[in-house]
Amino acid sequence: MALKQWIVAACDRRAVRAVAQQTGIPPMAAALLQARGFKTAAQVKSILEGEPLRDPMAIHDMAQAAARVQKAIDNFEKIAVYGDYDADGVTATAMLYSYLESCGADVLFYIPEREGEGYGLNMHAVDTLHDRQVDLIVTVDNGISSLEEVAHAAELGMDVVVTDHHRPRPELPKAVAVVDPFCPGDQSGCQGLCGAGVAFKLIQALEGPESDVQGLLENYADLLTIATVGDSVPLTGENRTFVQFGLRMLPYSERAGLQALLNRAGLAGKTLRAQSVAFGIVPRINATGRMGAPDRAVRLLLTEDPIEADSLAADICEDNDYRRQVEDEICTQAMAQLQQEPARLWDRVLVVAGQDWHHGVIGIVASRLVERFGKPCIVLSVTGRETRGSGRSVEGFSLFQAVAACAPLLTKYGGHPMAAGLTLPTAAVVDFRRQINAYAAAQGPMPMPSLHLDAALKPNRLSLDIPRAAALLEPFGTGNPQPLYGLFGVTLKEIQPIGGGRHLRLICTRDGVRLRCTKFGMDPQSFPYHPGDVLDLAVELEVDDYNGRESLSILVRDMKLSGCDAQALAAGQALFDKARRGDPLTPEEGATLLPDRAACAGLYRTLRAMGGYRGGAEGLAGRTDMPFARVLVCLELFAEHGLIDLEAIGDAYAVTLRQPQGKVDLFDSAFFRSLQSHIQALPKLEERGEAG
């Protein structure tokens, strides 16, 4: 896991007590809400009770969109709902299609194939819809960037209504209406909606000002919930209303396809939470678009035949299993590429490319790389002369703007601050990597990933009351995450493999209290700590109900050596990366980086006494008083002279001692000379050193 800055929310205990008394909620729930910015009784009531749905007509071009769609319904024109292949686009398509069908419209749906057609409108699809005598195309969850395709549809005599929630380019498509809350001048306050949320707003507008909002939610909140959770939009405002309503509806949905999918996912008959949707339903619907024919997911959501529904659900679950396999294979190949070409790790934005990597999973792989390295990552799939990519970012660095800065190299791109997709000629891949890193360099230091903790807890205060109070804040998701607590200064006593060695049980103690914690997805070989280490743990607390007996479950989401200064380590790594790239260095940076003979000798003696090292950056830095950037320079010098074998990938290090072959002059080094040459006005180093 990448190093993160841990930020513990401040707590005004007097204000917490006042809000708890005024609202009747437990003080722990009031404290959690305060940590998320809900500090007054009115604000607390607003988020807990939900808010009324906003006026759909306030969204850009909504009046024109509703009028054109209504005209098509009245005149029995052929309408095509043009969606996207992810969970948001699929549910938006099913929702608008079923609504228009219920209005008596002549309607069909079209989902592009990820592999053959890619994201959004494409010329082939427009021609196909023209051949099918379509009069009006209504896009959902796409279209804002399809300038040429919309113009081509107009040339063929078809009107287009765009509904989307992605950020537009400077020029909008020349459609009959462009319904997107991010259009210039939009004052609707609907910028947090997903694509299905915007499509639902169109349905609201078509129903008119006296629409039965309760009835619309009863019809569509199950689909809205899947889309809203799946697209990771903030679970606040209207989105919270959608999901609160939808989670109650989902287990009893009348859609045969959803019931079949819940059954196949092992969720039938259970009380659902947002996490159940995020990990049980969304990946399966997404897998259909990633690995196979995405229209099957729409058919699953529309079918009324239980036999067909079960067959489609079975196929979709098989797609999801295959998706996991392919994702793991590509992630392994991407990591191998970075290990074989470690210079790539010095980049501010990681760009990896592979031949014919499956387009359906490269976005997931990018997310895993971001989690591993703590910097923006773009994964490219090279297919002949064309390369397609998907990227994910870190908070504070807009990947969409970074990709947009490379627009002259691209044939297509789109996205938002935290994620972007792009297409470019294969011949431009090298220039793209250089240009996007040049853009990142001009933005200043890359933001460090942060981890926000709702509170610091003492082990002797842990109880079932804490997760029970937190449950009042459900549903959890983007903008309202699962509460995360800090357990600081606990001593690791035992490391026990569980789940066939795929997970760990950690036994920790503090102040005489024994804690049984679980760390999922980590095997003993990858665990960087040892019994006796004093750790800080970031944990989630859950109520575990087994055979009618409730107990407290402590799930470890992140950890570090107690007292570790993650910011200093990240700054040291960034400075070392800067030196390895050959960027100009200030004299102050040079003084931080350059070791002397005593520093090198001291670190080498420490490594020899430990018999090498395997673990994280924090443990390595904790063995010396040197700045971390200087430690890394020393290790590089040791490796260059054959004193150690060094494996460094992200913040994980493996140092293996080698038998020295006589005395070596550490500073007779190509790396050291290069380092000196990039330091401005560097004082001449008088003392050289030997080790071995």
Disulfide bonds with the S-S distance in Angstrom:
none
